[in-house]
């Protein structure tokens, strides 16, 4: 029989999905970024080959606000099957950072995605970026905030980040932010020129699922919940003051670990004239307890004085609960499409009290969470297309509400 014609060149090439390695917080120093890194990696796995490099020990334990719980098994969330995980990098670098670079060489991703939230990881990120560029790997930085608020208050830490982040950003191909507010804040802080940027709204934290109705029949007490670390910018003291003016049919639960020595909320709770109607759980709670706190709440109150994004906000929306949140930073874009949102001005206990009373009228039904991880992945697809990694997704795939399709404006070279 005559010989068959040679197959087309395209048929000879081995087809594979683009590869992404996500770098972010691991489980040893547990925080909201630990959950986000896992959820993002799992979401990207639906469209790409994904690996994860975890920052295991961020800094000496004695310097970490939650040092008493470091290394405890508090999280139930796990990486999806098929996500290759390297756990992880320690702050002293050797030999963990060398092994992380070896993992990067073996996996050979098309893109390295760095989660940015603290200057403690900067020296490790610089090594990973230098290695990635030598291997021809594109670099994307996802900013959760320009700099941690606690670090920004320390002059030496702020100066270190401003100086040492510049060589990292010069080798970055694109950035991801959670809101237009964050994009503008980033543009003001750093001279990134026409660097491609995409807005990817925070995906839902729906791994915490309620196991009973939001509001139990026949209970006329409005149960308020604050959930999250207790820090100066969280505004818990405003909530304590506002709650004192609410009637006896209200109960408040404050759940959170104190950071930065911010003991004022605890002191105000102890001195409150309605102390008997306040439950204070002053620790970082395990995942097994989170469901109970949210399932037992009628309204979640987040009185932040500033914020780029909020994990507790997304847990509340995943539970379908009414939420009173201050109209600051990226929280407006995160919650403006949620039917259970009541916005109030920051640092105004009187307005906060009125907002709580309005939110009480939104109880009794489950509000639909407008956020989705598919929209986050669509934003990544758009950015990867713009930096030459993958093709633009087909029309109608993306979410117009989260698409920025913009570059950061050219700014002066001064860093603030």
C-alpha positions in Angstrom: 0.0 0.0 0.0 1.2 3.5 -0.7 2.8 5.4 2.2 0.5 7.7 4.1 1.3 11.4 3.8 3.2 12.9 6.8 0.9 14.4 9.4 0.6 18.1 9.6 3.2 19.9 11.8 0.4 21.0 14.2 -0.6 17.4 14.7 2.9 16.5 15.6 3.2 19.1 18.3 2.3 18.0 21.8 -0.6 20.1 22.9 -0.8 21.1 26.5 -2.6 23.6 28.6 -0.7 26.7 29.7 1.0 26.3 33.0 0.8 28.6 36.0 2.6 28.5 39.3 0.9 30.5 42.1 3.0 31.7 45.0 1.4 32.7 48.2 0.8 32.1 51.9 0.9 28.5 53.2 -0.9 26.9 56.1 1.8 27.2 58.7 1.3 31.0 59.2 -2.4 30.8 58.6 -4.2 34.0 57.3 -6.8 35.0 54.8 -4.1 35.0 52.1 -3.6 31.3 52.8 -7.2 30.6 51.9 -7.1 32.9 48.9 -4.0 31.3 47.5 -5.6 27.9 47.7 -8.9 29.0 46.3 -7.3 30.8 43.4 -5.0 27.8 42.6 -8.0 25.5 42.6 -10.1 27.8 40.4 -7.3 28.2 37.8 -7.0 24.4 37.7 -10.2 24.3 35.7 -8.5 26.0 32.8 -4.7 25.6 33.3 -2.1 23.2 34.6 -1.4 24.7 38.0 1.4 24.4 40.6 1.7 26.3 43.9 4.7 27.4 45.9 3.8 28.2 49.5 5.5 30.6 51.8 5.8 28.4 54.8 7.5 30.3 57.6 7.2 34.0 56.8 9.3 35.5 59.6 10.6 34.6 63.0 7.6 33.3 65.0 8.3 35.8 67.9 7.6 38.7 65.5 4.3 37.3 64.2 1.1 38.6 65.8 -0.5 35.2 65.9 2.6 33.4 67.1 0.7 31.3 69.7 -1.1 29.4 66.9 1.6 29.1 64.3 1.7 25.5 62.9 -1.6 24.5 64.4 -4.0 22.6 62.1 -6.9 25.1 61.9 -7.9 25.0 58.2 -10.0 22.3 56.5 -9.5 23.6 52.9 -7.2 21.6 50.7 -5.6 22.0 47.2 -7.4 20.2 44.4 -6.2 17.0 42.9 -3.8 17.9 40.1 -2.4 21.0 41.7 1.3 20.3 42.4 2.2 21.9 45.7 5.7 22.8 47.0 5.4 23.5 50.8 7.4 25.5 51.2 9.8 28.5 51.5 11.2 29.6 54.9 12.3 33.2 55.7 15.9 32.1 56.2 15.9 30.7 52.6 18.4 27.9 52.6 17.7 25.2 51.6 14.0 25.8 51.0 14.4 28.6 48.5 16.9 26.6 46.5 14.4 23.7 46.4 11.6 26.1 45.3 13.7 27.2 42.3 14.3 23.6 41.5 10.5 23.0 41.6 10.1 25.9 39.2 12.6 24.5 36.8 10.9 21.1 36.8 7.4 22.4 36.4 8.4 25.0 33.8 5.3 27.2 33.9 4.4 29.8 31.4 3.5 32.3 34.1 4.6 32.8 37.7 1.8 34.5 39.8 3.0 36.2 43.0 0.5 37.0 45.7 1.6 40.3 47.3 0.4 41.2 50.8 3.5 41.6 53.0 7.1 42.7 52.7 8.2 39.6 54.7 8.2 37.7 51.4 10.0 40.2 49.3 13.5 38.7 49.4 12.1 35.3 48.4 10.0 36.8 45.7 13.1 38.5 44.2 14.9 35.2 43.9 11.9 33.5 42.3 11.5 36.4 39.8 15.2 36.3 38.8 14.9 32.6 38.3 11.7 32.9 36.3 13.1 35.5 34.0 16.2 33.4 33.3 13.8 30.5 32.4 11.7 32.7 30.1 8.7 32.6 32.5 6.3 35.6 32.5 5.7 37.2 35.9 2.3 38.5 37.2 1.9 40.1 40.6 -1.6 40.1 42.3 -1.8 42.9 44.8 -4.1 42.5 47.8 -2.9 45.8 49.1 0.0 48.1 48.4 1.6 47.4 51.8 0.4 45.8 55.0 -0.9 48.6 57.3 1.2 47.4 60.3 4.4 47.3 58.2 3.7 50.7 56.7 3.7 52.2 60.2 7.3 51.1 60.7 9.7 53.4 58.9 12.3 50.8 58.3 9.8 48.3 56.9 8.2 50.9 54.6 11.6 52.0 53.4 12.7 48.4 52.7 9.6 47.7 50.7 9.7 50.9 48.6 13.4 50.3 47.8 13.4 46.6 47.2 10.1 46.1 45.4 11.3 48.2 42.4 13.6 45.5 40.9 10.7 43.1 41.2 8.2 45.3 39.5 10.7 46.1 36.7 10.6 42.4 35.9 6.8 42.1 36.1 4.8 41.6 32.9 1.3 42.4 34.4 -0.6 43.0 37.6 -3.9 41.9 39.0 -5.9 44.0 41.6 -9.3 43.5 43.3 -10.9 46.8 42.5 -10.5 50.0 40.5 -9.7 51.7 43.8 -6.7 49.4 44.3 -5.6 50.0 40.7 -5.5 53.7 41.4 -3.8 53.3 44.7 -1.1 51.1 43.1 -0.6 53.7 40.3 -0.1 56.4 43.0 2.4 54.3 45.0 4.6 53.0 42.2 5.8 54.1 38.7 4.6 51.1 36.7 4.2 52.9 33.4 2.0 51.2 30.8 2.0 47.9 32.6 -1.0 45.7 31.7 -3.4 45.5 34.6 -6.7 43.7 35.2 -9.3 44.0 37.9 -10.4 40.7 39.3 -13.0 41.0 42.0 -12.3 38.7 45.0 -13.9 35.3 44.5 -16.4 33.9 47.0 -15.3 32.2 50.2 -18.0 29.6 49.9 -16.0 26.8 51.5 -17.7 27.7 54.7 -21.3 26.5 54.2 -24.1 27.0 56.7 -25.7 23.9 58.2 -28.9 25.5 59.5 -31.2 28.3 58.5 -29.9 31.9 58.7 -32.6 33.0 61.1 -34.3 30.5 63.5 -38.1 30.9 63.6 -39.5 32.6 66.7 -36.3 34.3 67.8 -36.8 38.1 68.0 -33.2 38.8 69.0 -31.1 40.4 66.2 -27.7 38.7 66.4 -24.8 40.8 65.1 -21.4 39.4 64.2 -18.0 41.0 63.7 -15.5 38.4 62.4 -11.8 38.9 61.6 -8.5 40.0 63.1 -8.7 43.0 65.5 -6.4 45.7 64.2 -6.5 49.5 64.3 -8.0 49.9 60.8 -10.8 47.4 61.5 -12.9 50.0 63.5 -14.2 47.5 66.1 -14.2 50.3 68.7 -16.8 52.2 66.5 -19.0 49.1 66.6 -18.8 48.8 70.4 -19.9 52.4 70.8 -22.7 52.0 68.3 -23.9 48.8 69.9 -24.3 50.4 73.3 -27.1 52.6 71.8 -29.1 49.6 70.4 -32.0 48.1 72.3 -32.0 44.9 74.4 -33.2 42.8 71.5 -29.7 42.9 70.0 -26.8 40.7 70.8 -23.2 41.2 69.5 -20.5 38.6 69.0 -17.0 39.7 68.3 -14.7 37.0 67.0 -11.1 37.7 66.2 -7.4 37.6 67.2 -5.8 40.8 68.4 -3.0 42.1 66.2 -0.5 45.0 66.6 -1.3 45.2 70.3 -4.6 46.9 69.5 -6.3 46.3 72.9 -8.7 49.2 72.8 -11.7 47.1 71.5 -11.2 44.6 74.3 -11.0 47.4 76.9 -14.2 49.0 75.5 -16.0 45.6 75.6 -15.1 45.1 79.3 -16.3 48.6 80.2 -19.4 48.6 78.0 -22.7 49.2 79.9 -24.2 46.4 77.8 -21.4 43.9 78.4 -23.9 41.2 79.2 -25.1 41.3 75.6 -21.6 41.0 74.0 -19.8 37.7 73.4 -16.0 38.2 72.9 -14.0 35.3 71.3 -10.5 36.8 71.3 -8.6 34.2 69.2 -8.2 32.9 65.6 -10.9 30.2 65.3 -10.6 27.0 63.4 -12.6 26.3 60.2 -14.8 23.9 62.1 -16.1 26.8 64.2 -16.6 29.4 61.5 -19.9 27.9 60.2 -21.4 28.1 63.7 -20.6 31.8 64.1 -22.0 32.8 60.7 -25.0 30.4 60.8 -25.8 31.9 64.2 -25.7 35.5 63.0 -28.5 37.6 61.5 -26.3 40.6 60.4 -22.5 40.8 59.8 -21.0 44.2 60.7 -17.6 45.2 59.2 -16.8 48.8 60.4 -13.4 49.1 58.7 -11.8 52.5 58.5 -9.8 51.5 55.4 -9.6 48.3 53.4 -8.7 46.9 50.0 -10.6 43.7 50.4 -12.1 41.6 53.1 -12.3 37.8 53.5 -15.0 38.1 56.2 -17.2 40.1 53.8 -17.0 37.3 51.3 -17.8 34.7 53.9 -20.8 36.7 54.9 -22.0 37.0 51.3 -21.5 33.3 50.7 -23.8 32.7 53.6 -26.3 35.1 52.2 -26.3 37.3 55.3 -27.1 41.0 55.4 -23.9 42.9 55.9 -23.2 46.4 57.2 -20.0 47.6 55.7 -18.2 51.0 55.6 -17.9 52.6 52.1 -14.1 52.5 52.0 -11.5 51.4 49.6 -12.3 48.3 47.5 -15.2 47.2 49.7 -17.7 49.3 47.6 -16.9 47.5 44.4 -16.9 44.1 46.3 -20.4 44.6 47.8 -22.3 47.0 45.6 -24.0 44.3 43.6 -25.0 42.3 46.7 -28.6 42.8 47.7 -27.9 42.3 51.4 -25.4 45.3 51.7 -26.0 48.4 53.8 -23.2 50.9 53.3 -22.3 53.4 56.0 -19.5 56.1 56.4 -16.4 55.1 58.2 -15.7 56.1 61.8 -19.2 57.3 62.5 -20.8 55.1 65.3 -24.2 56.9 64.9 -24.4 56.1 61.2 -23.3 52.6 62.0 -26.1 52.1 64.4 -28.6 53.4 61.8 -27.1 51.0 59.3 -27.5 48.0 61.6 -31.2 48.9 62.1 -31.7 49.1 58.3 -29.9 45.7 57.8 -32.3 44.1 60.3 -35.0 44.6 57.8 -33.0 42.5 55.3 -33.0 39.3 57.4 -35.2 36.3 56.9 -34.0 35.4 53.4 -30.7 34.3 51.8 -29.2 36.9 49.5 -27.4 35.7 46.4 -23.6 36.1 46.3 -22.7 38.0 43.1 -19.0 37.0 43.2 -17.6 34.0 41.3 -14.2 32.4 40.8 -15.0 31.9 37.1 -14.9 35.7 36.8 -11.6 35.8 38.5 -10.2 33.2 36.1 -11.7 35.2 33.2 -9.7 38.2 34.3 -6.5 36.1 34.4 -7.3 34.8 30.9 -7.6 38.4 29.7 -4.3 39.4 31.3 -2.5 36.3 30.0 -3.7 37.0 26.5 -2.4 40.6 26.8 1.0 39.5 27.8 1.2 36.9 25.1 0.6 33.7 26.9 -2.9 32.5 25.8 -5.5 33.6 23.4 -8.3 36.0 24.4 -11.4 34.0 25.7 -14.3 33.8 23.4 -16.9 36.5 23.5 -19.2 36.4 26.4 -16.9 34.4 28.6 -15.7 37.4 30.7 -17.7 39.5 33.2 -17.8 43.1 32.1 -18.1 44.3 35.6 -14.7 43.0 36.4 -12.9 43.7 33.1 -10.6 46.7 33.2 -8.6 46.0 30.0 -6.4 49.0 30.9 -2.8 49.8 31.6 -1.7 51.7 34.6 -1.1 55.4 33.8 2.4 56.7 33.5 3.4 58.4 36.8 6.3 60.3 38.2 9.1 58.0 39.4 8.6 59.0 43.1 7.5 56.3 45.4 5.2 57.0 48.4 
